[in-house]
Amino acid sequence: MKVIPIAPAPATEEGDGQGLYASEKKIYPRAVTGLFARWRWGFVWLTQIVFYGLPWLQWNDRQAVLFDLAARRFYIFGFVLYPQDFIYLTGLLVISALSLFLFTAVAGRLWCGFACPQTVYTEIFLWIERKVEGDRPQRIKLDKAEFSLEKLVKKTFKHFLWLLVAMWTGFTFVGYFTPIQVLGMEFLRTQMGSWEVFWTFFYAFATYGNAGFMREQVCKYMCPYARFQSAMFDKDTLIVSYDAERGEPRGTRGRKDDFKAKGLGACIDCDLCVQVCPTGIDIRKGLQYECIGCAGCVDVCDTVMDKMNYPRGLIRFTTQHALGTGASAGRDFILKRVLRPRVLVYGTILLALTVAMMTSLALRTPLRVDVVRDRAALSRIVAGGKLENVYTLQVMNATERTQRYRITADGLDGLALSADSESEVDVGPAESRWVAVRVQIPYGSAPPGSHPIHFDVRVVGGADHVREKSVFLVPR
């Protein structure tokens, strides 16, 4: 796999010549409008409606999505998952990883630029900041101004709104693990357990700090994805790129000036692409690992090109291969290069895994059984000339209605449950029950040793059943 080199970020003004421990320059992103800005805000609304709304959605008189760690149950709409269903979590993680590989190979850091929680909450906090303090010039002026009542009021109000959003976010997060309606009542009565209090404030503090203060530093220094993305890029990956052949040499000019006669390129050197960048980079210096692919620079550059009556696309989503090809690299060319073998392989594997997981969930038997042998009494002779082994079965009902189950055993001649064992048990909705079972065979009907047997647990009046393997011990 060929690694695409990524240029380092330019040094900040405060950091120039100050060595390794130079302080970070505060970034004031300018507001931007355009196609990609609308897409970005569309993802903000979509992700937050899902995140904030799901815990309040009811399903069969319970919370639709609830990860009840205390009871070891995951409720996801009509599915009740037990720890034994861990394979589905594994499948979800594998699908997520492959999706990341696929999207990165096709179009770079789409996840980072549009749907990552760090990006989403930074956008929300920036929107609040702009509404309270103004756009970039006003915020810079306010920060440089001497202390005043206006500055105090604006800063206090901004942080108050930030804290409200952060606390609601932390409360919602905990609401996925404790029923949110119960959590709300207990929160108001200050009767919660310590872990709910801790995680509510911890997640609120993380949101407040990451989205309000750290922002681009999380993407640049804390997120590992920025470091290994170059191994997933190649010359046919769609990335935000500056067309240097068209834009250089840069220079200021009037709208009616013939820039070609002056020997200039299409870039008017307005620096707006730098001012709108949430990580503060200059995309004109090439691809840098700090670029999160949000395309804010694309929107603002297209706006400038419109005002100058120049063609759009000086900064655009394109591939390095297309940039090198020049004028012949049209949309069909880029599409052909994007749909290359690696992308098709990723897509095929991802589709196959997704279909397999969905099929497995749809055909999943809503019943789980664990069999544990009683090691305190390995084998014993009981009245009536029977040889007996004792087992404990955990019967887990993964439906949301009471079920009656019949327990049988087979595998040896004359094998049967003892007369006083529970051969039929009732298990409540989404509950589990431990059942002691004594299994007997006629003494002498099997040679000494360990013999495989099976327990069959079947829904009375239904087709769902589970067979679990165990062993029957015959002493010498």
CORGIPE-V841374 format. One record per pair of residues at least 6 apart in sequence whose ideal C-beta (glycine too) atoms are under 8 Angstrom apart, sorted by the first residue. I is the first residue (numbers start at 1). J is the second residue. D is the distance in whole Angstrom. If there is no record, write none. Layout:
i->[I & I]
j->[J & J]
d->[D & D]
This chain:
i->[1 & 1 & 2 & 2 & 3 & 3 & 3 & 4 & 4 & 4 & 4 & 4 & 4 & 4 & 5 & 6 & 6 & 6 & 6 & 6 & 7 & 7 & 7 & 7 & 8 & 8 & 9 & 9 & 9 & 9 & 9 & 9 & 9 & 10 & 10 & 10 & 11 & 12 & 12 & 12 & 12 & 13 & 14 & 14 & 14 & 14 & 15 & 15 & 15 & 15 & 16 & 24 & 25 & 26 & 27 & 27 & 27 & 27 & 27 & 27 & 28 & 28 & 28 & 28 & 29 & 29 & 29 & 29 & 29 & 29 & 29 & 30 & 30 & 30 & 30 & 30 & 30 & 31 & 31 & 31 & 31 & 32 & 32 & 32 & 32 & 32 & 33 & 33 & 34 & 34 & 34 & 34 & 34 & 35 & 36 & 36 & 36 & 36 & 36 & 37 & 37 & 39 & 40 & 40 & 40 & 40 & 40 & 40 & 41 & 43 & 43 & 43 & 44 & 44 & 44 & 47 & 47 & 47 & 48 & 48 & 51 & 52 & 52 & 54 & 54 & 54 & 55 & 55 & 55 & 55 & 55 & 55 & 55 & 56 & 56 & 57 & 57 & 57 & 58 & 59 & 59 & 59 & 60 & 60 & 62 & 62 & 62 & 63 & 63 & 63 & 63 & 64 & 64 & 64 & 65 & 65 & 65 & 65 & 66 & 66 & 66 & 66 & 66 & 66 & 67 & 67 & 67 & 67 & 68 & 68 & 68 & 69 & 72 & 72 & 73 & 73 & 73 & 73 & 74 & 74 & 74 & 74 & 75 & 75 & 78 & 79 & 79 & 79 & 80 & 80 & 80 & 80 & 80 & 81 & 81 & 82 & 82 & 82 & 82 & 84 & 84 & 84 & 85 & 85 & 88 & 88 & 88 & 91 & 91 & 91 & 91 & 92 & 94 & 95 & 95 & 95 & 95 & 98 & 98 & 98 & 98 & 99 & 100 & 101 & 101 & 102 & 102 & 102 & 102 & 103 & 103 & 104 & 104 & 104 & 104 & 104 & 104 & 105 & 105 & 105 & 105 & 105 & 105 & 105 & 106 & 106 & 106 & 106 & 107 & 107 & 107 & 107 & 107 & 107 & 108 & 108 & 108 & 108 & 108 & 108 & 108 & 109 & 109 & 109 & 109 & 109 & 110 & 112 & 112 & 112 & 112 & 112 & 112 & 112 & 113 & 113 & 113 & 113 & 113 & 114 & 114 & 116 & 118 & 118 & 118 & 118 & 118 & 119 & 119 & 119 & 119 & 121 & 121 & 121 & 121 & 121 & 122 & 122 & 122 & 122 & 124 & 124 & 125 & 125 & 125 & 125 & 126 & 128 & 128 & 128 & 128 & 129 & 129 & 130 & 132 & 132 & 132 & 132 & 133 & 133 & 133 & 133 & 133 & 134 & 136 & 142 & 142 & 145 & 159 & 162 & 162 & 162 & 163 & 163 & 165 & 166 & 166 & 166 & 166 & 166 & 166 & 167 & 167 & 169 & 169 & 169 & 170 & 170 & 170 & 170 & 170 & 170 & 170 & 170 & 171 & 171 & 171 & 171 & 171 & 171 & 172 & 173 & 173 & 173 & 174 & 174 & 174 & 174 & 174 & 175 & 177 & 178 & 183 & 183 & 186 & 186 & 187 & 187 & 210 & 214 & 215 & 216 & 216 & 216 & 216 & 219 & 219 & 219 & 219 & 220 & 220 & 220 & 220 & 226 & 226 & 227 & 229 & 230 & 233 & 234 & 235 & 235 & 235 & 235 & 236 & 236 & 236 & 236 & 236 & 236 & 237 & 237 & 238 & 238 & 238 & 238 & 238 & 239 & 239 & 239 & 239 & 239 & 239 & 239 & 240 & 240 & 240 & 240 & 240 & 240 & 240 & 240 & 240 & 240 & 241 & 241 & 241 & 241 & 241 & 241 & 241 & 241 & 241 & 242 & 242 & 242 & 242 & 242 & 242 & 242 & 243 & 243 & 243 & 243 & 243 & 243 & 244 & 245 & 245 & 246 & 246 & 246 & 247 & 247 & 247 & 247 & 247 & 248 & 248 & 249 & 249 & 249 & 250 & 250 & 250 & 250 & 250 & 250 & 251 & 251 & 251 & 251 & 251 & 251 & 251 & 252 & 252 & 253 & 253 & 253 & 253 & 255 & 255 & 255 & 259 & 259 & 266 & 266 & 266 & 266 & 266 & 267 & 267 & 268 & 268 & 270 & 272 & 272 & 272 & 273 & 273 & 273 & 273 & 273 & 273 & 273 & 274 & 274 & 274 & 274 & 274 & 275 & 276 & 276 & 276 & 276 & 277 & 277 & 277 & 278 & 278 & 278 & 279 & 279 & 279 & 280 & 281 & 281 & 281 & 283 & 283 & 283 & 295 & 297 & 298 & 298 & 298 & 301 & 301 & 302 & 302 & 302 & 305 & 305 & 305 & 305 & 306 & 318 & 318 & 319 & 319 & 319 & 319 & 321 & 321 & 322 & 322 & 322 & 322 & 323 & 325 & 364 & 365 & 365 & 365 & 366 & 366 & 366 & 366 & 367 & 367 & 367 & 367 & 367 & 367 & 367 & 367 & 367 & 367 & 367 & 368 & 368 & 368 & 368 & 368 & 368 & 369 & 369 & 369 & 369 & 369 & 369 & 369 & 369 & 370 & 370 & 370 & 370 & 371 & 371 & 371 & 371 & 371 & 371 & 371 & 372 & 372 & 372 & 372 & 373 & 373 & 373 & 373 & 373 & 374 & 374 & 374 & 374 & 377 & 378 & 378 & 378 & 379 & 379 & 379 & 379 & 379 & 379 & 380 & 380 & 381 & 381 & 381 & 382 & 382 & 382 & 385 & 385 & 386 & 386 & 386 & 386 & 386 & 387 & 387 & 387 & 387 & 387 & 387 & 388 & 388 & 388 & 388 & 389 & 389 & 389 & 389 & 390 & 390 & 390 & 390 & 391 & 391 & 391 & 391 & 391 & 391 & 392 & 392 & 392 & 392 & 393 & 393 & 393 & 393 & 393 & 393 & 393 & 394 & 394 & 394 & 394 & 395 & 395 & 395 & 395 & 395 & 395 & 395 & 395 & 395 & 396 & 396 & 396 & 397 & 397 & 397 & 397 & 397 & 397 & 397 & 398 & 399 & 399 & 400 & 400 & 401 & 402 & 402 & 402 & 402 & 403 & 403 & 403 & 403 & 403 & 404 & 404 & 404 & 404 & 404 & 404 & 404 & 405 & 405 & 405 & 405 & 405 & 405 & 405 & 405 & 406 & 406 & 406 & 406 & 406 & 406 & 407 & 407 & 407 & 407 & 407 & 407 & 407 & 407 & 407 & 407 & 407 & 408 & 408 & 408 & 408 & 408 & 409 & 409 & 409 & 409 & 409 & 409 & 409 & 409 & 409 & 410 & 410 & 410 & 411 & 411 & 411 & 411 & 411 & 412 & 412 & 412 & 412 & 412 & 412 & 413 & 413 & 413 & 413 & 414 & 414 & 414 & 415 & 415 & 415 & 415 & 415 & 416 & 416 & 416 & 417 & 417 & 417 & 417 & 417 & 418 & 418 & 418 & 420 & 421 & 421 & 421 & 421 & 422 & 422 & 422 & 424 & 425 & 425 & 427 & 437 & 439 & 439 & 441 & 441 & 446 & 446 & 447 & 448 & 448 & 448 & 449 & 449 & 450 & 450 & 450 & 450 & 451 & 451 & 451 & 451 & 452 & 452 & 452 & 452 & 453 & 453 & 453 & 453 & 454 & 454 & 454 & 454 & 455 & 455 & 455 & 456 & 456 & 456 & 457 & 457 & 457 & 458 & 458 & 459]
j->[231 & 234 & 234 & 235 & 230 & 231 & 233 & 230 & 233 & 234 & 235 & 237 & 287 & 320 & 230 & 229 & 230 & 287 & 288 & 289 & 285 & 286 & 287 & 288 & 288 & 289 & 220 & 279 & 280 & 281 & 288 & 289 & 290 & 281 & 282 & 285 & 22 & 22 & 24 & 25 & 280 & 25 & 22 & 23 & 24 & 25 & 22 & 23 & 24 & 25 & 22 & 217 & 280 & 143 & 215 & 216 & 277 & 278 & 279 & 280 & 136 & 139 & 140 & 275 & 126 & 136 & 275 & 276 & 277 & 278 & 296 & 135 & 136 & 272 & 275 & 276 & 300 & 130 & 135 & 136 & 276 & 276 & 296 & 299 & 300 & 303 & 299 & 303 & 298 & 299 & 300 & 302 & 303 & 299 & 294 & 295 & 296 & 298 & 299 & 296 & 299 & 114 & 113 & 114 & 119 & 123 & 294 & 295 & 123 & 114 & 115 & 120 & 120 & 123 & 124 & 115 & 117 & 120 & 120 & 124 & 172 & 168 & 172 & 64 & 65 & 176 & 63 & 65 & 66 & 172 & 175 & 176 & 180 & 180 & 181 & 63 & 64 & 65 & 64 & 75 & 77 & 78 & 78 & 400 & 75 & 179 & 400 & 75 & 179 & 180 & 181 & 75 & 76 & 77 & 75 & 76 & 77 & 176 & 73 & 74 & 75 & 176 & 177 & 179 & 74 & 75 & 176 & 177 & 74 & 75 & 177 & 177 & 82 & 83 & 80 & 81 & 82 & 430 & 80 & 81 & 82 & 85 & 81 & 430 & 400 & 361 & 364 & 398 & 366 & 398 & 399 & 400 & 430 & 88 & 398 & 368 & 396 & 398 & 432 & 368 & 370 & 396 & 364 & 368 & 357 & 360 & 361 & 353 & 356 & 357 & 360 & 357 & 353 & 350 & 353 & 354 & 357 & 346 & 349 & 350 & 353 & 350 & 111 & 232 & 346 & 343 & 346 & 347 & 350 & 110 & 111 & 110 & 111 & 229 & 232 & 233 & 237 & 232 & 233 & 234 & 237 & 342 & 343 & 346 & 237 & 238 & 338 & 343 & 237 & 238 & 239 & 293 & 317 & 338 & 229 & 233 & 237 & 238 & 239 & 240 & 293 & 225 & 229 & 291 & 292 & 293 & 293 & 119 & 219 & 223 & 225 & 292 & 293 & 294 & 119 & 292 & 293 & 294 & 295 & 293 & 294 & 292 & 210 & 211 & 218 & 219 & 223 & 219 & 278 & 292 & 294 & 165 & 169 & 207 & 210 & 211 & 210 & 211 & 215 & 278 & 165 & 211 & 162 & 165 & 211 & 212 & 278 & 158 & 161 & 162 & 165 & 139 & 158 & 139 & 154 & 157 & 158 & 161 & 139 & 142 & 154 & 155 & 158 & 142 & 275 & 151 & 154 & 151 & 212 & 208 & 211 & 212 & 204 & 208 & 207 & 204 & 205 & 207 & 208 & 211 & 212 & 200 & 204 & 203 & 204 & 207 & 199 & 200 & 201 & 202 & 203 & 204 & 205 & 207 & 180 & 183 & 184 & 187 & 200 & 204 & 180 & 199 & 200 & 203 & 183 & 196 & 199 & 200 & 203 & 183 & 199 & 196 & 192 & 196 & 192 & 196 & 196 & 200 & 218 & 222 & 278 & 278 & 279 & 280 & 290 & 226 & 279 & 290 & 292 & 226 & 279 & 289 & 290 & 289 & 290 & 289 & 289 & 289 & 239 & 342 & 319 & 320 & 321 & 324 & 319 & 320 & 321 & 337 & 338 & 340 & 319 & 320 & 317 & 318 & 319 & 334 & 338 & 287 & 291 & 293 & 317 & 318 & 319 & 320 & 283 & 287 & 291 & 293 & 295 & 297 & 298 & 315 & 316 & 317 & 283 & 287 & 315 & 316 & 317 & 318 & 319 & 320 & 323 & 267 & 273 & 283 & 284 & 286 & 314 & 315 & 313 & 314 & 315 & 316 & 318 & 323 & 284 & 323 & 326 & 265 & 266 & 314 & 265 & 266 & 267 & 284 & 314 & 265 & 267 & 263 & 264 & 265 & 264 & 265 & 267 & 268 & 269 & 284 & 259 & 262 & 264 & 265 & 267 & 268 & 269 & 268 & 269 & 259 & 262 & 264 & 268 & 307 & 308 & 309 & 265 & 266 & 305 & 308 & 310 & 311 & 314 & 284 & 314 & 304 & 308 & 304 & 300 & 301 & 304 & 282 & 283 & 284 & 297 & 300 & 301 & 315 & 280 & 281 & 282 & 283 & 297 & 300 & 296 & 297 & 299 & 300 & 283 & 296 & 297 & 292 & 294 & 296 & 290 & 291 & 292 & 290 & 288 & 290 & 291 & 291 & 297 & 315 & 317 & 315 & 315 & 316 & 317 & 314 & 315 & 312 & 313 & 315 & 311 & 312 & 313 & 314 & 312 & 329 & 334 & 329 & 334 & 337 & 338 & 329 & 337 & 329 & 333 & 334 & 337 & 329 & 333 & 398 & 464 & 465 & 466 & 397 & 398 & 399 & 464 & 395 & 396 & 397 & 398 & 403 & 405 & 457 & 459 & 464 & 465 & 466 & 394 & 395 & 396 & 398 & 432 & 466 & 393 & 394 & 395 & 396 & 455 & 457 & 466 & 468 & 393 & 394 & 396 & 468 & 391 & 392 & 393 & 455 & 468 & 469 & 470 & 391 & 392 & 393 & 394 & 389 & 390 & 391 & 470 & 471 & 389 & 390 & 391 & 392 & 390 & 389 & 473 & 475 & 387 & 388 & 389 & 473 & 474 & 475 & 387 & 388 & 387 & 388 & 443 & 388 & 418 & 440 & 442 & 443 & 418 & 440 & 441 & 442 & 443 & 440 & 441 & 442 & 443 & 446 & 474 & 418 & 438 & 439 & 440 & 438 & 439 & 472 & 473 & 436 & 437 & 438 & 439 & 436 & 437 & 438 & 439 & 455 & 470 & 434 & 435 & 436 & 437 & 407 & 434 & 435 & 437 & 455 & 457 & 468 & 432 & 433 & 434 & 435 & 405 & 407 & 425 & 427 & 432 & 433 & 434 & 435 & 457 & 427 & 431 & 432 & 403 & 427 & 428 & 429 & 430 & 431 & 432 & 430 & 429 & 430 & 429 & 430 & 429 & 426 & 427 & 428 & 429 & 426 & 427 & 459 & 460 & 462 & 424 & 425 & 426 & 427 & 459 & 460 & 461 & 424 & 425 & 426 & 427 & 457 & 458 & 459 & 460 & 423 & 424 & 457 & 458 & 459 & 460 & 417 & 421 & 422 & 423 & 424 & 425 & 435 & 437 & 455 & 456 & 457 & 417 & 423 & 455 & 456 & 458 & 415 & 416 & 417 & 437 & 439 & 453 & 454 & 455 & 456 & 453 & 454 & 456 & 451 & 452 & 453 & 454 & 472 & 441 & 445 & 446 & 451 & 453 & 472 & 441 & 442 & 445 & 446 & 441 & 442 & 445 & 439 & 440 & 441 & 453 & 472 & 439 & 440 & 441 & 423 & 437 & 438 & 439 & 440 & 438 & 439 & 440 & 438 & 436 & 437 & 438 & 439 & 435 & 436 & 437 & 460 & 433 & 435 & 433 & 455 & 453 & 472 & 472 & 474 & 472 & 474 & 474 & 474 & 475 & 476 & 473 & 474 & 471 & 472 & 473 & 474 & 471 & 472 & 473 & 474 & 469 & 470 & 471 & 472 & 469 & 470 & 471 & 472 & 467 & 468 & 469 & 470 & 467 & 468 & 470 & 465 & 466 & 467 & 465 & 466 & 468 & 464 & 465 & 465]
d->[7 & 8 & 6 & 8 & 5 & 5 & 8 & 5 & 4 & 6 & 7 & 8 & 7 & 7 & 7 & 8 & 5 & 5 & 6 & 5 & 6 & 4 & 6 & 5 & 7 & 8 & 8 & 8 & 8 & 5 & 5 & 8 & 5 & 7 & 6 & 6 & 7 & 7 & 7 & 4 & 8 & 6 & 6 & 6 & 8 & 5 & 3 & 7 & 8 & 7 & 8 & 7 & 7 & 8 & 7 & 6 & 8 & 7 & 7 & 4 & 5 & 5 & 6 & 8 & 6 & 7 & 7 & 6 & 7 & 5 & 7 & 6 & 4 & 7 & 4 & 5 & 8 & 6 & 5 & 7 & 8 & 5 & 5 & 5 & 5 & 8 & 7 & 8 & 7 & 3 & 7 & 6 & 7 & 7 & 7 & 4 & 7 & 6 & 5 & 7 & 5 & 6 & 7 & 5 & 8 & 7 & 6 & 8 & 7 & 5 & 5 & 7 & 5 & 5 & 7 & 6 & 8 & 6 & 7 & 8 & 6 & 8 & 5 & 7 & 5 & 8 & 6 & 7 & 8 & 6 & 4 & 6 & 4 & 6 & 8 & 7 & 4 & 7 & 6 & 8 & 6 & 7 & 8 & 5 & 6 & 8 & 8 & 7 & 5 & 7 & 8 & 7 & 8 & 5 & 7 & 6 & 7 & 7 & 8 & 8 & 4 & 7 & 8 & 6 & 5 & 8 & 6 & 5 & 7 & 7 & 7 & 6 & 7 & 6 & 6 & 7 & 7 & 6 & 7 & 4 & 8 & 8 & 8 & 7 & 8 & 7 & 8 & 8 & 7 & 5 & 7 & 7 & 5 & 7 & 8 & 5 & 5 & 7 & 8 & 5 & 7 & 7 & 8 & 8 & 7 & 8 & 7 & 7 & 8 & 5 & 8 & 7 & 6 & 7 & 6 & 6 & 7 & 6 & 6 & 5 & 7 & 6 & 6 & 6 & 6 & 7 & 4 & 6 & 6 & 5 & 6 & 8 & 8 & 7 & 4 & 7 & 7 & 6 & 8 & 8 & 6 & 6 & 5 & 6 & 7 & 6 & 6 & 6 & 7 & 4 & 8 & 7 & 7 & 8 & 7 & 7 & 6 & 6 & 5 & 7 & 5 & 7 & 6 & 7 & 5 & 4 & 6 & 6 & 7 & 8 & 7 & 4 & 6 & 8 & 6 & 5 & 4 & 4 & 7 & 8 & 7 & 8 & 6 & 7 & 5 & 6 & 7 & 8 & 8 & 7 & 7 & 8 & 7 & 6 & 7 & 4 & 8 & 5 & 5 & 7 & 6 & 7 & 6 & 7 & 4 & 5 & 8 & 6 & 5 & 6 & 7 & 7 & 6 & 8 & 6 & 6 & 4 & 7 & 5 & 5 & 5 & 8 & 6 & 7 & 6 & 6 & 7 & 6 & 8 & 6 & 8 & 5 & 8 & 6 & 7 & 4 & 7 & 4 & 4 & 8 & 8 & 7 & 5 & 7 & 6 & 5 & 7 & 4 & 6 & 7 & 4 & 3 & 8 & 7 & 8 & 7 & 8 & 7 & 5 & 8 & 7 & 7 & 8 & 5 & 6 & 5 & 5 & 5 & 7 & 5 & 8 & 6 & 7 & 6 & 5 & 7 & 8 & 8 & 5 & 8 & 7 & 6 & 4 & 6 & 7 & 6 & 6 & 7 & 6 & 6 & 6 & 8 & 5 & 5 & 7 & 7 & 7 & 7 & 7 & 8 & 6 & 4 & 4 & 8 & 5 & 8 & 5 & 4 & 6 & 6 & 6 & 8 & 5 & 7 & 6 & 7 & 6 & 6 & 8 & 7 & 7 & 7 & 7 & 7 & 6 & 8 & 6 & 6 & 6 & 7 & 6 & 7 & 8 & 6 & 8 & 7 & 7 & 7 & 8 & 5 & 8 & 7 & 6 & 8 & 8 & 5 & 5 & 8 & 7 & 5 & 7 & 6 & 7 & 7 & 8 & 6 & 7 & 8 & 7 & 6 & 5 & 6 & 5 & 5 & 4 & 7 & 5 & 5 & 7 & 7 & 6 & 6 & 7 & 6 & 4 & 7 & 4 & 8 & 7 & 7 & 4 & 8 & 8 & 7 & 6 & 6 & 6 & 5 & 7 & 6 & 6 & 7 & 6 & 7 & 7 & 7 & 7 & 8 & 5 & 8 & 5 & 7 & 6 & 7 & 7 & 6 & 5 & 7 & 6 & 7 & 6 & 7 & 4 & 6 & 6 & 6 & 7 & 7 & 5 & 8 & 8 & 8 & 4 & 6 & 8 & 5 & 7 & 6 & 6 & 7 & 6 & 7 & 4 & 7 & 6 & 8 & 5 & 5 & 6 & 7 & 5 & 6 & 7 & 5 & 5 & 6 & 7 & 5 & 4 & 5 & 7 & 8 & 7 & 5 & 8 & 6 & 7 & 7 & 7 & 8 & 6 & 6 & 7 & 7 & 6 & 3 & 6 & 5 & 7 & 7 & 7 & 8 & 5 & 8 & 6 & 7 & 4 & 5 & 6 & 8 & 7 & 7 & 6 & 8 & 8 & 7 & 7 & 5 & 7 & 5 & 8 & 8 & 4 & 6 & 8 & 7 & 6 & 7 & 6 & 7 & 7 & 5 & 5 & 5 & 7 & 4 & 8 & 7 & 6 & 8 & 6 & 6 & 5 & 8 & 5 & 7 & 5 & 8 & 7 & 7 & 8 & 6 & 6 & 7 & 8 & 4 & 6 & 7 & 6 & 7 & 5 & 8 & 6 & 7 & 6 & 5 & 7 & 5 & 8 & 5 & 6 & 7 & 6 & 5 & 8 & 7 & 7 & 5 & 8 & 4 & 7 & 7 & 6 & 7 & 5 & 7 & 5 & 8 & 7 & 7 & 5 & 7 & 5 & 8 & 5 & 5 & 6 & 7 & 7 & 5 & 8 & 8 & 5 & 8 & 6 & 7 & 6 & 6 & 7 & 6 & 7 & 7 & 7 & 5 & 6 & 6 & 7 & 8 & 6 & 7 & 5 & 8 & 6 & 8 & 6 & 6 & 7 & 5 & 8 & 6 & 6 & 8 & 8 & 4 & 5 & 4 & 7 & 7 & 6 & 6 & 7 & 7 & 7 & 7 & 5 & 6 & 5 & 6 & 7 & 5 & 6 & 7 & 6 & 6 & 8 & 8 & 6 & 7 & 5 & 8 & 7 & 4 & 8 & 7 & 6 & 8 & 7 & 5 & 7 & 6 & 7 & 6 & 5 & 7 & 5 & 8 & 5 & 7 & 8 & 7 & 5 & 7 & 7 & 7 & 6 & 7 & 7 & 5 & 7 & 7 & 7 & 5 & 8 & 6 & 7 & 6 & 8 & 5 & 6 & 7 & 5 & 7 & 7 & 6 & 7 & 7 & 6 & 3 & 5 & 7 & 5 & 7 & 5 & 6 & 6 & 6 & 7 & 8 & 5 & 7 & 5 & 5 & 5 & 6 & 8 & 5 & 6 & 7 & 7 & 6 & 8 & 5 & 6 & 7 & 6 & 8 & 4 & 7 & 5 & 7 & 7 & 5 & 5 & 8 & 6 & 8 & 7 & 7 & 6 & 5 & 5 & 8 & 7 & 7 & 7 & 8 & 7 & 5 & 7 & 5 & 6 & 4 & 8 & 6 & 5 & 7 & 6 & 8 & 6 & 5 & 8 & 7 & 6 & 8 & 6 & 8 & 8 & 6 & 7 & 5 & 5 & 7 & 6 & 7 & 7 & 5 & 6 & 6 & 8 & 5 & 6 & 5 & 8 & 7 & 4 & 7]
